[in-house]
Amino acid sequence: MPANSERKIARDRMQDAPEWFRRAIDTRPEHHEIDVQGASVHYRAWGQVGAPGLVLLHGGGAHSGWWDHIAPLLAVGRRVIAPDLTGHGDSARRDEYVRSLWAEEAVAVSDAARLVRPTMIGHSMGGWVAVFAGVLHPRAMEMIVAIDSPLDTESPEERQPPLRQPGPATKIYTSREEAVAKFRTVPAQSSMLPYVADHVAMESLRQVEGGWTWKFDPAIFGDRAWHRDLLPQLDVPIALLRCENGLVSTEMAVRMAEKPRAGMSVVEIENAGHHAMFDQPLAVVSVLQSLLPGGSS
């Protein structure tokens, strides 16, 4: 599709977006890459260098662009970075994916960005990655926030069957617009702000021979050991954002809160699905602002 046609699609989709969203998206991030154990890891960055730091970790099959409308609102008085874990977004692929290595990537990106004891915020699978980083490197962060991560069971991404197979593993669409129309989350969520979903979908695609396909490596899904024993090993303070219509039940949240050595606070986001940045982004920002040290609301 010609570049001018893509720009027209983007303009059309933004017409109904509120002013706060358009301002956030217009706050373009910096883009950086580092090498972590033989693989290139891409990350976005917003805010002033040297300010208190945040590391935003996406869920399985997602990428750093899922935070494009969230990060600028958190970057007032802070330095915010969001990596693409390997196998996701614009980072390289690996032969094997394990959360401990994703955790090392998160810490390595934080070090490369010169963050000093940042807060790590992880959505869904990203919550496990943040907790793993906290267990492995407890002095590398101030606190952890997990957004609807059911840390007492397997992640929703692990329930997907492994998809690595010979030949093309993801469908190729003839146009970017066709692919955007097919965008779905894992797990599926019907309640999404259309302008958020459209922006994220556009950022989720890469051009290949014959058209467009999704950036993630299908091999990230499934066939991965659970890590329900991590919370009792965690010495870093942790908060859980429980989405009312998400995957963490009230009973699970109570069980989880009893396990970390440093304790766990639980805050509920009302009317939010598992992917709260899609249906309740301002509520996510408001709750995070109330939890995070430093910065301005």
N, C-alpha and C positions, 0 to 999 in steps of 0.2 A: 504494500500500500504506500503511495507517495507520502512524503513527510507532511505536505500541506494538508492532506486528507486526515492524517492522524491528529494534527493540531486542531482541525475543525471538530473532530470527534471529541477531543479533550475539552474544547470550549463549550460545546453543546452540553456535555455531561456536567459541567461546572455551573451552568446557569442557575440551577436551583440550590446550589450549595450556600450555606450561610457565610457571612462575612468572616467570622472567626476561622472557619475552615480554609477559606481562600487565602487569608493572611498566613495561616500556618503552612500551607503548601507552598506559598510564595517564598517562605523562609528556606531557601535551598541549603541542604547540608553540604559540608565538605565530604569528599570521598577519598579514602585512603586504603592502602593494601599493605599487609605484612606477611611474612612467611612464618608458619607455625608447623614445625616438624614435617617439612617438605611439601606443604600445601599453602597456596595463596589464600589469605583470609581478607575479605573486603569489609570495610566498616564505614558507616556514616557518622558525622560529628556535627554538633550544633553548640553554640554558646562560646563563652570566653575561656580561652586556655588558662589554666591555673585555678579556675573556680572549683567549688565542690563538685564531685563527679557522680554521674549516674551511668550505669551500663544497662541497656535494654536488650533483653534476650527474647527472640521470637519463638513461636511454637514449631512443631514439626510440619514440614512442607511450606512454611511461611518464609519470611525474609525481613531484612531491616526496614524495608519500605512500609511495613505494617505500622511503624511508629511515626511516619512522616507528619501526621496531623496531631500527634501527641507530644513528640519530643520538643518542638519549638515552644510549646506552652510550659514545659518543665525546664527549659533552658534559660529562663530569666534568673540570673545569678548563679547559674550552674554550667558545667561542661557535660554535655550528654553525648554518649556514643552508643551506636547500635550495630553490632557485627552481623554479618551473614555467616552463620556456622557452616562449616564445610558440608557440601551436598545441597546447599541452599543458596538462593539469590545469586550474587555475582562472585561467590567464592568457589574455589576448586572442589573437585570431587575426590573422594578417597575410595580405596578398595573395601574398606570396612569402616563402619561408624559406631563409636561407643561414646557414652555420655562423659566418661572421664576425659577423653580427648577433647570433646566439645568444651568441657569445663576449662581445660588448659588453654584453649583458644580464647575463651572469654577473659581469662586472667591476662593472657599475653596481649590482647588488644587493649585492655585497661592500662597495662604497663607502657605499651607503645604510645598511648595517648597521654601519658604522664599523669594519670589520675592517682590521687592519694587516698587510699581506703574508701573507694566509692561505695554507693549502694547498688546492689545488683537486683534488677527487677526482671523476672522471668514469667512469661505467659505460657500456660499449659506445659508442654515439654520443656520450655525454657526455664520453668520453675525447678525441674529436676536438675538441669544443668547448673543453675545458680546454687542449689543446695550442694551438689557435688563439688562445685568450686569452693563453697564454704567449708566443706569437710576437708578438702585437700589443702586449701590455703586460707585458713581462718583469719590470718592477720592481713590479708589482702583486701578486706572489705569492711565497711562499717556495719551494714545490715543487709538483709535479703527481703525482698517482697515477691511472693508468688501469687500470680493472678490465676485463680481457678485451676490450680494444679492439684489433681487428686493424688497427693503424695502417699496415700495409704493403699494405693492399688496401682495398676498399670496405667500408663498414659493413653489417651484416646488414639494417638498415632500408632501405638504398639498393637492396637486391635486390628490394624489394617494388615492384610497379608503381604508378605514380601513380594516386590514387583520386579526385581531384577531378572531379566530374561534376554535372550539373543534378539538383536534387531531393535527398532525403535520402541522405547518403553512408555512414552507418552504420546498422545495424539498430536498430529500436526494440523493446524488450522490454516486455511488459505488466506485469511485476513485477521488482523489484530482485533477488529471489532467482533468477528465471530467468536474468537477465543474469549474475549471479555464477557460476552453473553453467556458463556458456559462456565464462568468462574464459580466454584463452590468451595466451602470451607470443610475441614475435617476436625470434629464431626460437623455435619450439616447444620446450618442455622438459618431459619427463615426470616428472622428479624434483623435486618441490616440497613443502615442508612445508605441509600443508593450512591451518593457521591463519594462516600468512604470506600464502599465496595468497588466502585469503578476505578478509583485512583489506585487502590491496591492491586486490582486485577491487571491494570495497564503496566504496573511496575513488576508484575510477576512473570512477564513474558520475555522470551528471547527469540530473535529471528534466526531461522535455520533454513536450509535448502527446502524449498517447497512451501514455506509459510512461517508460522509462529507456533511455539510450544512453550510449556511451563519450564521455569528455570530449575526447579528442584530435581534431585536425583531420586527416582522411585525407590532405590535401594535403601533409603533412609527409613522406610516403613517396615514395621514388623520384625520378628525374629531377633528380639533383643531382651536381655535379662532384665527382670524387674529390680528395683533398688529400694524396697520398702524399709530396709534397715538403715537408711541414711539419716533420717531425722534424729534418732537417738544419739548419733555421733556428732551432731551439729552443735558447736559452741557459739555460733554467730546469732545475734538476735534476728528473728524472722517474723514477718507479718504475712497473713494470708488474706487476700481479697477474694471473698466467696461471692460468686455471682448467683443471684437469686434463682435464675433459670439455667444454671450451669451444671457442672459435673460433680461438684463437691456438695454433698448433702450436709445438713446441720449436724447429723450424727458423725459423719466422717470428719468434719471440722473439729468437733470435740475430741475425737480420738487423736487426730493429728496434733492438736494443741498441747497434749499431755507429753509428747515425746521429746522435743528438743531440749537440750540441757539449759539453754539460755531462755527458754520460754517462747511462746508464739501468741501474738495478738491476732484476732480475727475480726475483719470488718466486712460487712455485707454491702454489695452494690445492688440496690433494688432494681428490678425490671431488666436486669442484664442477663444476656445469654453467655455461653462459654466464651465467645469472642467479644468481650465487652468493649473493645476499642471500635467495634463495628456498629454497636447499637447504643452504647452509653459512654462515648468517649469523654465528654466533659465531666461526667461523674467519676470516671477513672482518674482524670487529672485532679479533680477536687480531693478525692480520697488520698491519692499519692502526695499531694501538697501537704495534707494534714499529717502524714506519716514521716516525711522526709526531713532530714536535718538540712539547714541552710537554705539558700535561695529565697525567692519571693513569690507570693501567690498572686 
